[in-house]
């Protein structure tokens, strides 16, 4: 078996630390997870952790960024394709039922936001992260509207903010009460697209007349 290069070894160490930290943050929360415990659980020295992540908050930021990339990548795949809007929304609905209200993820996001409240540097990093998420959702909404020959009833960034606000709020409520239906966000998305499509049809009909 070929020996790993220094770069490959460093990349593997970082990946191992991130995977371990993700599991611990999601299971135990932010406050109860320390860099020392991550190092011990992953089988590395504390120095290995500190050489990759300056602080626990930096480690958590990267864990959350990886989660966001994975989750929104899943949504992009679900909403893509040449089938009907309803078929895509049905797939999204299944994803929402499985995902919105996931206790580990929801509570980690909430806890980390509270921690950042008194740390201007961390707050700025979270604002940047949220901006990236909002941009991703806006791009997904544009693509969905374009592929179904509809128009969003508001700027895509505003629509993304509305969808995210509903999703985050619903996620927190479902983490407390899992019996709440995730279909609320799917219904809101459907209403947004159908309403805008209907309005567009009305405007086109009026112009013709």
N, C-alpha and C positions, 0 to 999 in steps of 0.2 A: 504494500500500500504506500503510495507516494506521501512523503512528509509535507505537512502544510507549510506554506510560506509564512513569514511573519505577518503579512497583511491578511492572509486567510485566517490565521490563528486569532488575530485581533478581531476580525469580523465575526468569527464563531463565538468568541467570548462575549462580545457585545450582544449578539443575537440570543445567547443563552441567558444573559442577565435580563434582557428585555422580556423574554418569555417567562422567566421566573417572577420578575417584578409584576408583570401583568396579572399572573395568577394570584399573587399575594395581595395586590391592590384591590382586585375584584372580590377576593374572599374576605380579607381582613380590614379593608378600608385604608385610607391614606395615613391617618394618625398612627395606627398600630403597625405599620410597615416601616422598617428602617433599612438604610443601606447596608448595615451590618447583617441584618437578618436575610436580606436578599443575597448577599455574598455567601453566607453560610448555606442557605438553601440551594443555591446554584453550584456550590462546590468550588468557589473561588475565594481568593483573599480579599480583604477590604480594599487593598490597594488597587486591585483589578477593577473594582466598582468605581472608585474615585478617579481612576485614570480615564474612565469612559464617561462618567456623569459627575459633574462638579457638586451637585446638590440633589436631594431627594425630589425637589420640585422639578428639576430639569429632567430627571428620570421619568417622573409621572407625566410631564408634558409630552415626552416622546411616546410613552405608552398610550396616552389618549389620542395622539396624532395617528398612531398605527391602528387603533380601534376605529377612529373616524374613517380612515382610508378604506379599511376592510368593509365597514357597514355601508358606506355610501357607494362603494364599488358593487356591493350586492344589489343595491337599489338600482343603479345604472343598468345592470344586466337584466333585472326584472322588468324595467320600463322600456327597454329597447326591443327591437323586433318589428316585424311588419304586420303583426296581428292587430286585433281591434283594441280600442281604448279599454273596453270592459275586461278583456282578457288580461291586459297588463295591470289594471287596477286590482283584479282578483289575485294576481301574483303578489302585488304590493301588500294587499290585505293580509295574506298568509304571513308575509315577512313581518308586518306590523304586529300581528298577534304573537309571534314568537319573540319579537325584539323589544317593542316598547314596554317599559316597565321592568326590564331586566334589573333585578335588585342591585347586583354588583356594579354594573355599569352606571346606572342612574345615580346611586348613592355616591359613587366615586366622583362623578361630574359635580354633584351638588356640594360634597365635602370640599373638593378642591377649589371650587369657586369661593367658598367661605374663607378658606385659608388665604386666597389671593386678595381678599378685600383690604388687608392692611399691608400689602406688599406691592408698591407701585410698579416695580419691574415685572413681577409675576402677573399683575393685573394687565399690564401692557401685552405680555405674551399671550394671555388668554383672549384679549381683544383681537389680536392678530389671528389666533387659532379660530375664533368664531367667524372672523371675516372670511377665512379660507373655506370654512364649512358653508357659510351663506353663499359664497360664490359657486361652490359645487352644486348646491341645491338649485340655485338660479339657473345654472347651465342645464341641469336635468329637466327643470320645468320648461325651459325654452325648447329643448330637444323634443320633449313629449308633445308640447303644443304644435311645434312645426310638423312633426311626423303624423299628427292626427288632423292636420289642416285646421287648427284652431288658433285663437289668439288669447293670451292672458289678459285679464281685465285690468291689470295694473302693471307697472314696470316689474321685470323679472326679479330684481333685488327685493322689492317690496313684497312680492308674492312669496319669495323664499323666506323672508322674515316672518310672514304670517304662518307659513307651513311649519317652520322651525318652532315658533312660539307655541303652536298647538301641539306639536309633537313632544316638545320638552315638558310642557305642562301636563299633558296626558301621561307621559312616561312616569313622572313623579307620582301622579295619582294612582296609576296602575301598580307601581311598586308598593303602594300602601294597600290598595284594594284591587287585586288581580281580576276581580269579576267585571270591572269596567271594560266595555268593548273597545277594541282598537279601531273598529270600523269608523269611529268618529273622524279620524284624520283622513281615511279613504273617502268618506262621504264629502268632507270639505274639499278635497282635491277634485273629486268628480263634479261637485257643484260649481267650483271655480271654472273648470274647463268647459262644462256643458253650458253654463251661463254665458261665458265669453263667446262660445261658438254660436249660441242662439242670437246673442246681441249682434254678432258679426253678420249673421244671415239676415237679420232684420235691417241692418244698415245697408247691406248690399241690395236687398229687395226694394228699399226705399229709394236708393239711388237709381235703380232701373226704372222704377215707376216715375 
